[in-house]
Amino acid sequence: MPISAGDFRTGLTLIVDGDPWQVLDFQHVKPGKGAAILKTKMKNLKTGSTQERNFNASTKFEPANISKKQAQFSYAEGSIYNFMDNETYDMYELSEEQVGFNKYFIVEGMEASLMFFEGMLLAVSVPEKVELTVATCDPAIKGAPTNQTKDAVTETGLSIRVPQFIEQGEKIVVFTADGKYAGRA
Protein backbone atom coordinates (compact mmCIF):
# COMPACT_ATOMS: atom_id res chain seq x y z
CA MET A 1 0.00 0.00 0.00
CA PRO A 2 1.59 3.32 -1.04
CA ILE A 3 2.56 5.83 1.64
CA SER A 4 1.75 9.50 1.10
CA ALA A 5 4.46 12.03 2.01
CA GLY A 6 1.85 13.68 4.23
CA ASP A 7 1.77 10.49 6.36
CA PHE A 8 5.52 10.50 7.16
CA ARG A 9 6.63 9.76 10.71
CA THR A 10 10.06 9.41 12.25
CA GLY A 11 11.55 5.95 11.71
CA LEU A 12 9.40 5.17 8.65
CA THR A 13 11.24 3.17 5.96
CA LEU A 14 10.33 3.60 2.30
CA ILE A 15 11.69 3.13 -1.21
CA VAL A 16 13.03 6.30 -2.87
CA ASP A 17 14.82 6.01 -6.23
CA GLY A 18 15.08 2.22 -5.76
CA ASP A 19 16.90 2.35 -2.40
CA PRO A 20 15.54 1.87 1.13
CA TRP A 21 15.49 5.15 3.10
CA GLN A 22 14.56 5.88 6.72
CA VAL A 23 12.90 9.14 7.76
CA LEU A 24 14.99 10.74 10.51
CA ASP A 25 13.13 14.03 10.79
CA PHE A 26 10.42 15.87 8.89
CA GLN A 27 8.55 19.16 8.90
CA HIS A 28 5.35 20.20 7.12
CA VAL A 29 5.72 23.61 5.46
CA LYS A 30 2.74 25.49 4.08
CA PRO A 31 3.92 28.39 1.93
CA GLY A 32 1.58 31.33 1.39
CA LYS A 33 0.98 30.23 -2.18
CA GLY A 34 0.89 26.74 -3.64
CA ALA A 35 0.78 23.24 -2.22
CA ALA A 36 2.23 22.18 1.13
CA ILE A 37 5.71 20.66 1.05
CA LEU A 38 7.43 18.27 3.37
CA LYS A 39 11.05 18.99 4.36
CA THR A 40 12.68 15.70 5.39
CA LYS A 41 16.01 14.49 6.67
CA MET A 42 16.49 10.91 5.47
CA LYS A 43 19.12 8.19 5.76
CA ASN A 44 19.94 5.82 2.91
CA LEU A 45 20.00 2.39 4.58
CA LYS A 46 22.29 0.91 1.89
CA THR A 47 25.00 3.57 1.92
CA GLY A 48 24.47 5.15 5.35
CA SER A 49 24.45 8.67 3.88
CA THR A 50 21.93 11.27 5.04
CA GLN A 51 20.19 13.83 2.85
CA GLU A 52 17.71 16.62 3.26
CA ARG A 53 14.98 16.42 0.64
CA ASN A 54 11.72 18.22 -0.08
CA PHE A 55 8.59 16.44 -1.29
CA ASN A 56 5.14 17.53 -2.34
CA ALA A 57 2.75 16.40 0.44
CA SER A 58 0.74 14.34 -2.06
CA THR A 59 3.74 12.34 -3.40
CA LYS A 60 3.34 8.57 -2.93
CA PHE A 61 6.07 6.07 -1.97
CA GLU A 62 6.27 2.31 -1.64
CA PRO A 63 7.07 1.05 1.89
CA ALA A 64 10.45 -0.68 2.29
CA ASN A 65 10.00 -4.16 3.72
CA ILE A 66 12.76 -4.17 6.32
CA SER A 67 13.02 -7.40 8.25
CA LYS A 68 14.77 -7.60 11.61
CA LYS A 69 16.56 -10.50 13.22
CA GLN A 70 17.83 -10.70 16.80
CA ALA A 71 21.56 -11.33 17.07
CA GLN A 72 24.27 -11.23 19.70
CA PHE A 73 27.41 -9.13 19.24
CA SER A 74 30.39 -11.50 19.34
CA TYR A 75 33.50 -9.43 18.63
CA ALA A 76 35.07 -6.72 16.50
CA GLU A 77 38.10 -7.48 14.37
CA GLY A 78 39.64 -4.32 12.97
CA SER A 79 36.76 -2.42 11.36
CA ILE A 80 34.52 -5.53 11.03
CA TYR A 81 31.81 -6.22 13.62
CA ASN A 82 30.68 -9.85 13.98
CA PHE A 83 27.19 -10.86 15.12
CA MET A 84 25.72 -14.31 15.75
CA ASP A 85 22.10 -15.19 14.97
CA ASN A 86 20.44 -16.36 18.22
CA GLU A 87 18.41 -19.10 16.52
CA THR A 88 20.55 -20.50 13.68
CA TYR A 89 24.01 -19.55 15.04
CA ASP A 90 24.88 -18.04 11.63
CA MET A 91 27.55 -15.36 11.73
CA TYR A 92 27.01 -11.93 10.13
CA GLU A 93 29.62 -9.26 9.46
CA LEU A 94 29.02 -5.52 9.32
CA SER A 95 31.58 -2.88 8.40
CA GLU A 96 32.27 0.08 10.66
CA GLU A 97 30.42 2.29 8.14
CA GLN A 98 27.31 0.09 8.37
CA VAL A 99 27.42 0.12 12.18
CA GLY A 100 27.97 3.90 12.23
CA PHE A 101 27.42 5.79 15.51
CA ASN A 102 26.04 2.58 17.08
CA LYS A 103 29.65 1.35 17.49
CA TYR A 104 29.78 3.33 20.73
CA PHE A 105 26.88 1.35 22.20
CA ILE A 106 27.81 -2.22 21.26
CA VAL A 107 29.56 -4.36 23.89
CA GLU A 108 30.46 -8.04 23.75
CA GLY A 109 27.50 -10.36 24.40
CA MET A 110 24.92 -7.62 23.81
CA GLU A 111 21.62 -8.31 22.01
CA ALA A 112 20.91 -6.16 18.94
CA SER A 113 18.64 -6.22 15.88
CA LEU A 114 20.10 -6.77 12.43
CA MET A 115 18.17 -5.02 9.64
CA PHE A 116 17.72 -6.75 6.26
CA PHE A 117 16.29 -5.44 2.97
CA GLU A 118 15.57 -8.05 0.27
CA GLY A 119 17.97 -10.48 1.96
CA MET A 120 20.83 -7.95 2.14
CA LEU A 121 22.21 -7.05 5.58
CA LEU A 122 22.01 -3.27 5.96
CA ALA A 123 22.66 -2.19 9.52
CA VAL A 124 22.32 -2.88 13.21
CA SER A 125 19.90 -1.18 15.58
CA VAL A 126 20.52 -0.99 19.31
CA PRO A 127 18.13 -0.47 22.23
CA GLU A 128 17.08 3.07 23.24
CA LYS A 129 19.34 2.91 26.33
CA VAL A 130 22.44 0.81 27.04
CA GLU A 131 24.68 0.16 30.04
CA LEU A 132 28.34 1.10 29.59
CA THR A 133 31.31 1.10 31.94
CA VAL A 134 33.27 4.31 32.50
CA ALA A 135 36.86 3.60 31.41
CA THR A 136 38.36 6.98 32.33
CA CYS A 137 37.04 10.21 33.80
CA ASP A 138 38.28 13.43 35.31
CA PRO A 139 38.49 13.50 39.11
CA ALA A 140 35.60 15.09 40.98
CA ILE A 141 36.07 18.72 41.97
CA LYS A 142 35.54 19.19 45.70
CA GLY A 143 32.82 21.69 46.48
CA ALA A 144 31.54 21.74 42.90
CA PRO A 145 27.78 22.21 42.41
CA THR A 146 25.86 18.95 42.05
CA ASN A 147 24.61 19.90 38.59
CA GLN A 148 28.14 20.41 37.23
CA THR A 149 29.44 17.73 34.83
CA LYS A 150 32.86 16.40 33.88
CA ASP A 151 34.39 14.55 30.93
CA ALA A 152 34.42 10.75 30.81
CA VAL A 153 35.18 8.06 28.24
CA THR A 154 33.30 4.74 28.16
CA GLU A 155 34.70 1.26 27.45
CA THR A 156 33.57 1.67 23.83
CA GLY A 157 35.39 4.98 23.32
CA LEU A 158 32.37 7.27 23.64
CA SER A 159 33.27 10.70 25.08
CA ILE A 160 30.47 11.82 27.36
CA ARG A 161 29.65 14.40 30.04
CA VAL A 162 28.73 12.82 33.39
CA PRO A 163 27.86 14.19 36.86
CA GLN A 164 30.69 14.85 39.34
CA PHE A 165 29.87 11.78 41.49
CA ILE A 166 30.54 9.26 38.68
CA GLU A 167 33.88 7.47 39.04
CA GLN A 168 36.07 5.27 36.85
CA GLY A 169 34.80 1.67 36.64
CA GLU A 170 31.16 2.60 37.36
CA LYS A 171 28.34 1.42 35.10
CA ILE A 172 26.16 4.15 33.60
CA VAL A 173 23.10 4.20 31.35
CA VAL A 174 23.43 6.12 28.06
CA PHE A 175 20.81 7.21 25.50
CA THR A 176 21.77 5.70 22.12
CA ALA A 177 20.02 8.38 20.05
CA ASP A 178 22.39 11.18 21.10
CA GLY A 179 25.02 9.54 23.35
CA LYS A 180 24.02 11.48 26.46
CA TYR A 181 24.15 10.35 30.11
CA ALA A 182 20.84 8.91 31.36
CA GLY A 183 21.74 7.76 34.88
CA ARG A 184 23.56 5.20 36.96
CA ALA A 185 23.10 1.53 36.13
Steps between C-alpha positions, in 0.01 A plus 500: 500500500659832396597751768419867446771753591239665722492181713875501580611426855843465654649154446285422194684300231409543134636453149634817334679471164526121547682513836364452853495828697407573862334826604709660775314829528229684310313829501180604322537841334202688362618790285266794446440390143491151354489150642645394835848348492672261732862572599663171603833379628548142380763228529582263215506157667729352231771766503447658843498852353248760616326756281252779541227480238174680428187322379155609395261387778299294250800300366460123547773250596520124533580374853838327540455152643776499760526177693675480836679210661627480858873437527771510763814710454798263510811707429657771287803424287654816360212690339276189467229431759387137536151399614353155563138412422334383825297226330714360216846595636587651159767768510446843340761767433440874486756764408569796726315721248189280523511503881555878505445689828362179657861377541513698824210302647593143406675286763590132486204268565242774441170431320429715193273494194646445155307675221455327162357631171428239230740257669786753518638590844480878538565608856466431869258670737562519873261552792395854601726484809810290571724435800866594455797500735696821556859429391650838592368823647624822651521507880211659687547863599447547873228750578372505142124547451308174464375595154853551364630232260842367405653315205503120488576231243312168492640152429387541138682831449198729532590843644220612728418758768408342835413637847783566748418193715567248219834321536719280281373140479136593572218382274282773350194505275533692171238609244596349162325768293737780605763336725400694811513387865169356625590385852682244708454133417 
